[in-house]
Amino acid sequence: MPTFTEVSQAAYCPRQLYYARRDGDDGPDPQDRRRQRLAFEYDELRDASDAQLRDLPIAHSPGAYRAALDRLAERDDWAALCRPTATDVFLTGKDCRGRVHKLLDTADGTVPTFVSPGTPPERGVWEPQQVRAVAAAKALSWERETATPHALVEYPTHGVVRTVRLTTRAKAAYRRALRAVRSLDGPPPRLRDSARCRACSYRDRCGVRTRSMRSLLGR
């Protein structure tokens, strides 16, 4: 059965998934794990001193980071984010399985969360993370036999939490990624000079040629 990580990788690039399966995927590195750990310390971080915050892998100045957490504390699910019902939970759904970092009991029901060590987009979440969040929500619904209206993606280095609703568009992206995982039986075609290639840890093995803006302009 596909995992949450696999459908997320397929949404990013099916070829990335191929190399991850072939070579093995060790998961987050120690620095990323340190960044993710911030999502379990929000209460303490709001009261941390400048010196304490400077020693942490946050993306802003201490003052700006505390301000971001203050804005985060205005959310209705703030208490649940700080004190989740469960952590590191393995879920098995009808089509997909995997781990979520937190389960939160909220006014809307139980909500799964994924903690990203990276940077959020200006609005919403990145598509691979959206797919992963939908996979988790659908798995939770299947296990609990109850509707899961949304999932969350946390970006703790920025003090940002984004909601992923199970819209028709989001579920369609999940189904496309699921089909890509199921149909993978060899290396898929390479992407063509995509920004995703430049950020991919498998780019050297993949052989994708990325071109500079100067070459694209014929200079």
C-alpha positions in Angstrom: 0.0 0.0 0.0 1.4 3.5 -0.9 2.7 5.6 2.0 2.0 9.3 2.6 5.6 10.0 1.8 5.3 8.2 -1.6 2.2 10.1 -2.7 3.9 13.3 -1.7 7.0 12.5 -3.7 4.9 11.5 -6.7 3.1 14.8 -6.5 6.5 16.6 -6.5 8.0 14.4 -9.3 7.4 10.7 -10.1 11.0 10.4 -11.0 12.0 11.5 -7.5 9.8 8.7 -6.1 11.5 6.2 -8.4 15.0 7.1 -7.1 13.8 7.2 -3.5 12.4 3.7 -3.9 15.5 2.4 -5.7 18.1 4.0 -3.3 16.1 4.1 -0.1 14.8 7.2 1.6 16.3 7.8 5.0 13.7 10.5 5.9 14.5 13.9 7.4 18.1 14.6 8.3 19.1 15.7 11.9 18.8 19.4 11.1 15.3 19.0 9.7 14.3 16.9 12.7 15.5 19.8 14.9 13.4 22.2 13.0 10.3 19.9 13.2 10.8 19.6 17.0 10.0 23.3 17.3 6.3 22.4 16.6 6.2 20.7 20.0 7.5 23.7 21.9 5.3 26.6 20.9 4.3 27.5 24.5 7.9 27.6 25.7 9.1 29.4 22.6 6.6 32.3 23.1 8.4 33.1 26.4 11.9 32.3 25.3 14.6 35.0 25.5 16.4 36.4 22.5 19.5 34.4 23.4 17.5 31.2 23.6 15.8 31.8 20.3 19.1 32.7 18.5 20.3 29.2 19.3 17.4 27.6 17.6 16.8 27.0 13.8 14.1 29.7 13.4 13.8 31.7 10.2 13.3 35.1 11.7 14.7 37.4 14.3 13.7 36.6 17.9 11.2 39.5 18.0 9.6 38.6 14.7 9.4 35.0 15.6 7.6 35.7 18.9 5.2 38.0 17.0 4.5 35.1 14.6 3.7 32.8 17.5 1.5 35.5 19.1 -0.5 35.5 15.8 -0.6 31.7 15.8 -2.0 31.8 19.3 -5.1 33.6 18.0 -6.1 30.4 16.2 -9.0 28.4 17.7 -6.9 25.3 17.7 -3.9 26.9 19.5 -4.4 24.9 22.7 -4.6 21.6 20.6 -1.5 22.5 18.6 0.4 22.9 21.9 -1.1 19.9 23.6 -2.0 17.3 20.9 -4.1 14.3 21.7 -1.4 12.0 20.2 1.9 12.3 18.4 3.8 10.2 15.9 0.7 8.3 15.0 0.6 5.6 12.3 -2.7 5.6 10.2 -3.9 3.1 7.7 -6.6 4.1 5.2 -8.3 2.4 2.3 -5.6 3.4 -0.2 -2.7 4.9 1.7 -0.9 4.6 5.0 1.7 6.5 7.0 2.6 8.6 10.0 1.3 12.0 11.1 3.2 14.1 13.6 0.1 15.1 15.6 -3.6 14.3 16.1 -5.5 17.3 17.5 -9.0 17.2 19.1 -10.7 20.4 17.8 -14.2 21.7 17.7 -14.4 20.3 14.1 -13.3 16.8 15.2 -9.9 15.1 15.2 -7.4 16.7 12.8 -4.1 15.2 11.6 -1.1 17.5 11.2 2.2 17.2 9.2 5.2 19.2 10.4 7.3 20.6 7.6 10.9 21.7 8.3 10.8 24.1 5.4 9.4 27.5 4.3 5.7 28.0 3.5 4.5 29.6 0.2 2.9 33.0 0.4 -0.5 31.4 0.5 -1.7 27.9 1.3 0.8 25.0 1.2 3.0 23.4 -1.5 1.2 20.8 -3.6 3.2 17.8 -2.4 2.3 18.8 1.2 -1.3 19.3 0.2 -1.4 15.8 -1.2 0.2 14.4 1.9 -2.3 16.2 4.1 -5.2 14.9 2.1 -3.8 11.4 2.3 -3.6 11.6 6.1 -7.1 13.1 6.5 -8.6 10.3 4.3 -6.7 7.6 6.2 -7.9 9.0 9.5 -11.5 9.1 8.2 -11.3 5.5 7.1 -9.8 4.3 10.4 -12.3 6.2 12.6 -15.3 5.9 10.3 -16.0 9.6 10.7 -15.5 12.6 8.5 -12.2 14.5 8.7 -12.9 18.0 7.4 -9.3 19.2 7.0 -5.7 18.6 7.9 -2.9 21.0 9.0 0.6 21.6 7.8 2.9 23.3 10.3 5.9 25.4 9.5 7.4 25.8 12.9 10.6 27.6 11.9 8.3 30.4 10.6 5.6 30.1 13.3 3.0 29.4 10.6 0.2 26.8 10.4 -1.8 26.3 7.3 -5.2 24.5 6.9 -5.7 22.1 4.0 -9.3 21.5 3.3 -10.5 18.4 1.4 -11.8 20.3 -1.6 -12.6 18.7 -5.0 -9.3 20.1 -6.4 -7.2 18.9 -3.4 -8.7 15.4 -3.7 -8.1 15.3 -7.4 -4.4 16.1 -6.9 -4.3 13.3 -4.3 -5.8 10.8 -6.8 -3.4 11.8 -9.5 -0.4 11.2 -7.2 -1.9 7.9 -6.0 -2.2 6.7 -9.7 1.4 7.8 -10.3 2.6 5.7 -7.4 0.6 2.6 -8.4 1.7 2.8 -12.0 5.4 3.2 -11.3 7.4 0.3 -12.8 10.4 2.1 -14.1 12.0 5.5 -14.3 9.4 8.1 -15.5 10.3 10.8 -18.0 12.4 13.6 -16.7 11.0 17.0 -16.0 12.2 19.7 -18.3 14.3 22.4 -16.6 12.0 22.7 -13.7 12.7 24.6 -10.5 11.8 21.4 -8.8 14.8 19.8 -10.4 17.2 22.4 -8.9 15.8 21.7 -5.4 15.7 17.9 -5.7 18.3 15.8 -3.8 18.3 13.3 -6.6 19.2 15.7 -9.4 22.8 14.4 -9.8 21.6 10.9 -10.3 18.7 11.8 -12.4 20.7 13.6 -15.0 18.3 16.5 -15.6 20.1 19.5 -17.1 19.0 22.7 -15.4 19.6 25.9 -17.4 20.3 29.3 -16.1 18.2 32.3 -16.7 21.0 33.7 -18.9 20.9 30.6 -21.1 17.2 30.7 -21.4 17.4 34.3 -22.7 20.0 33.3 -25.2 22.8 35.3 -23.6 
